[in-house]
Amino acid sequence: MSSESWIVKTVSGEEWGFVKRLILDSGTKQISHADVVLSDTGRLLRIPWESFEVQNDGIRLSVPERQAHDNSARPGAMGLAQAVTMEVWP
């Protein structure tokens, strides 16, 4: 998968950031969160996977940016005992 595939766009289609890591729930084997590096600040946010829509042209937020910020967790603050991570960006 190319690096462009992991770019996250806003609802309006502007580049917002890129997925650095996916967090998988080890029980359900489903993606639970994604660590996103914001394009404008370089800040890393852990966003619930249900806040994204995967489309043919890439990944988009399905919620407004402010809501994504408000729903984010600090990477490392979340208990990962029952999770598996997968790096997708170097």
Backbone as CSV, one residue per row, in Angstrom:
resi,resn,N_x,N_y,N_z,CA_x,CA_y,CA_z,C_x,C_y,C_z
1,MET,0.841,-1.165,0.000,0.000,0.000,0.000,0.894,1.239,0.000
2,SER,0.573,2.221,-0.814,1.416,3.410,-0.898,1.156,4.350,0.266
3,SER,2.101,5.260,0.505,1.954,6.207,1.604,0.749,7.114,1.423
4,GLU,0.350,7.394,0.177,-0.820,8.228,-0.068,-2.090,7.564,0.450
5,SER,-2.087,6.261,0.537,-3.261,5.528,0.995,-3.587,5.813,2.454
6,TRP,-2.633,6.263,3.224,-2.823,6.468,4.657,-3.081,7.924,5.017
7,ILE,-3.200,8.803,4.021,-3.505,10.208,4.281,-4.962,10.320,4.696
8,VAL,-5.200,11.120,5.738,-6.560,11.344,6.234,-6.989,12.731,5.800
9,LYS,-8.186,12.800,5.213,-8.743,14.076,4.777,-9.924,14.449,5.663
10,THR,-10.199,15.752,5.710,-11.346,16.244,6.463,-12.625,15.929,5.703
11,VAL,-13.734,16.221,6.311,-15.028,16.032,5.663,-15.089,16.831,4.359
12,SER,-14.436,18.014,4.341,-14.444,18.866,3.147,-13.383,18.470,2.122
13,GLY,-12.545,17.459,2.436,-11.579,16.944,1.480,-10.172,17.495,1.605
14,GLU,-9.905,18.314,2.617,-8.555,18.851,2.828,-7.708,17.836,3.604
15,GLU,-6.397,17.824,3.323,-5.504,16.915,4.049,-5.449,17.319,5.514
16,TRP,-5.684,16.367,6.401,-5.705,16.617,7.838,-4.502,15.997,8.542
17,GLY,-4.074,14.823,8.065,-2.955,14.127,8.683,-2.732,12.792,7.999
18,PHE,-1.993,11.914,8.668,-1.784,10.573,8.110,-1.778,9.546,9.232
19,VAL,-2.247,8.354,8.885,-2.292,7.259,9.850,-0.880,6.719,10.027
20,LYS,-0.427,6.724,11.270,0.889,6.179,11.589,0.771,4.738,12.082
21,ARG,-0.288,4.444,12.818,-0.409,3.135,13.466,-1.891,2.778,13.582
22,LEU,-2.202,1.511,13.395,-3.546,0.996,13.647,-3.518,0.176,14.926
23,ILE,-4.557,0.296,15.730,-4.666,-0.467,16.965,-5.809,-1.455,16.785
24,LEU,-5.492,-2.734,16.930,-6.470,-3.803,16.746,-6.878,-4.371,18.096
25,ASP,-8.159,-4.597,18.270,-8.659,-5.257,19.468,-8.315,-6.738,19.341
26,SER,-7.579,-7.266,20.296,-7.124,-8.655,20.166,-8.262,-9.657,20.308
27,GLY,-9.369,-9.248,20.913,-10.501,-10.150,21.047,-11.327,-10.235,19.774
28,THR,-11.657,-9.083,19.216,-12.513,-9.057,18.027,-11.727,-9.103,16.726
29,LYS,-10.429,-8.831,16.798,-9.557,-8.768,15.612,-9.959,-7.625,14.672
30,GLN,-10.659,-6.639,15.202,-11.098,-5.478,14.425,-10.267,-4.265,14.807
31,ILE,-10.152,-3.306,13.877,-9.453,-2.051,14.172,-10.296,-1.275,15.170
32,SER,-9.676,-0.831,16.265,-10.402,-0.051,17.268,-10.037,1.428,17.213
33,HIS,-8.767,1.738,16.906,-8.290,3.117,16.876,-7.194,3.249,15.817
34,ALA,-6.909,4.496,15.476,-5.774,4.797,14.602,-5.014,5.963,15.209
35,ASP,-3.695,5.870,15.232,-2.855,6.989,15.634,-2.611,7.828,14.390
36,VAL,-3.018,9.091,14.452,-2.914,10.009,13.316,-1.960,11.131,13.669
37,VAL,-1.012,11.410,12.776,-0.109,12.553,12.915,-0.740,13.693,12.133
38,LEU,-1.041,14.795,12.823,-1.677,15.939,12.177,-0.688,16.669,11.282
39,SER,-1.130,17.033,10.100,-0.262,17.682,9.115,0.217,19.049,9.577
40,ASP,-0.642,19.813,10.243,-0.272,21.188,10.580,0.620,21.315,11.807
41,THR,0.498,20.388,12.772,1.267,20.521,14.010,2.225,19.370,14.291
42,GLY,2.024,18.230,13.637,2.833,17.048,13.927,2.374,16.324,15.179
43,ARG,1.300,16.808,15.799,0.768,16.193,17.014,0.180,14.829,16.681
44,LEU,0.355,13.876,17.581,-0.154,12.520,17.409,-1.444,12.375,18.214
45,LEU,-2.521,11.961,17.532,-3.802,11.730,18.195,-4.235,10.283,17.975
46,ARG,-4.830,9.698,18.988,-5.417,8.358,18.858,-6.922,8.562,18.681
47,ILE,-7.405,8.223,17.483,-8.781,8.495,17.106,-9.540,7.166,16.997
48,PRO,-10.755,7.093,17.555,-11.558,5.870,17.386,-11.800,5.586,15.900
49,TRP,-11.697,4.338,15.501,-11.811,3.961,14.092,-13.171,4.332,13.513
50,GLU,-14.213,4.350,14.347,-15.533,4.698,13.823,-15.625,6.173,13.405
51,SER,-14.588,6.956,13.682,-14.548,8.362,13.259,-14.031,8.529,11.831
52,PHE,-13.755,7.410,11.153,-13.220,7.450,9.788,-14.157,6.740,8.817
53,GLU,-14.058,7.149,7.553,-14.698,6.428,6.453,-13.596,6.080,5.465
54,VAL,-13.494,4.816,5.117,-12.521,4.392,4.120,-13.255,4.361,2.789
55,GLN,-12.763,5.164,1.837,-13.395,5.282,0.534,-12.388,4.932,-0.544
56,ASN,-12.852,4.857,-1.776,-11.954,4.547,-2.894,-10.820,5.549,-3.009
57,ASP,-11.089,6.811,-2.692,-10.058,7.841,-2.823,-9.265,8.060,-1.545
58,GLY,-9.433,7.209,-0.527,-8.630,7.319,0.681,-9.456,7.284,1.950
59,ILE,-8.891,7.854,2.997,-9.509,7.843,4.320,-9.991,9.249,4.633
60,ARG,-11.233,9.364,5.075,-11.805,10.655,5.462,-12.340,10.568,6.885
61,LEU,-12.275,11.714,7.569,-12.969,11.807,8.842,-14.464,11.749,8.570
62,SER,-15.194,11.051,9.385,-16.651,11.028,9.249,-17.294,11.978,10.249
63,VAL,-16.465,12.660,11.015,-16.913,13.632,12.010,-16.137,14.929,11.792
64,PRO,-16.649,16.061,12.277,-15.888,17.310,12.176,-14.545,17.203,12.913
65,GLU,-13.566,17.962,12.461,-12.217,17.913,13.057,-12.249,18.143,14.563
66,ARG,-13.037,19.109,15.011,-13.109,19.437,16.436,-13.591,18.226,17.226
67,GLN,-14.575,17.514,16.699,-15.089,16.329,17.373,-14.028,15.231,17.422
68,ALA,-13.259,15.089,16.365,-12.171,14.104,16.358,-11.149,14.440,17.443
69,HIS,-10.812,15.730,17.573,-9.893,16.157,18.636,-10.473,15.830,20.013
70,ASP,-11.751,16.159,20.196,-12.395,15.947,21.492,-12.505,14.469,21.852
71,ASN,-12.672,13.599,20.848,-12.835,12.164,21.091,-11.511,11.414,21.149
72,SER,-10.415,12.122,20.912,-9.114,11.446,20.869,-8.617,11.121,22.272
73,ALA,-7.744,10.153,22.320,-7.081,9.769,23.557,-5.585,9.932,23.343
74,ARG,-4.872,10.156,24.410,-3.417,10.202,24.301,-2.909,8.807,24.016
75,PRO,-2.072,8.649,22.970,-1.471,7.334,22.762,-0.692,6.934,24.011
76,GLY,-0.920,5.761,24.483,-0.259,5.308,25.709,-1.180,5.409,26.916
77,ALA,-2.172,6.319,26.869,-3.107,6.449,27.979,-4.123,5.319,27.959
78,MET,-4.383,4.825,26.771,-5.339,3.756,26.586,-4.683,2.432,26.978
79,GLY,-5.395,1.579,27.679,-4.830,0.282,28.026,-4.679,-0.588,26.789
80,LEU,-3.479,-1.008,26.494,-3.243,-1.822,25.309,-3.005,-3.289,25.644
81,ALA,-3.371,-3.689,26.854,-3.155,-5.077,27.228,-3.935,-6.020,26.322
82,GLN,-5.083,-5.583,25.834,-5.918,-6.413,24.979,-5.880,-5.932,23.533
83,ALA,-4.778,-5.292,23.131,-4.701,-4.728,21.789,-3.386,-5.121,21.119
84,VAL,-3.425,-5.066,19.797,-2.247,-5.321,18.976,-2.083,-4.095,18.093
85,THR,-0.851,-3.608,17.924,-0.632,-2.442,17.067,0.064,-2.859,15.784
86,MET,-0.193,-2.087,14.732,0.421,-2.343,13.437,0.885,-1.020,12.849
87,GLU,2.190,-0.846,12.717,2.739,0.356,12.133,2.438,0.367,10.641
88,VAL,1.956,1.496,10.131,1.658,1.596,8.709,2.461,2.698,8.026
89,TRP,3.192,3.473,8.797,3.992,4.570,8.264,5.346,4.507,8.941
90,PRO,6.408,4.657,8.177,7.738,4.546,8.802,7.997,5.578,9.879
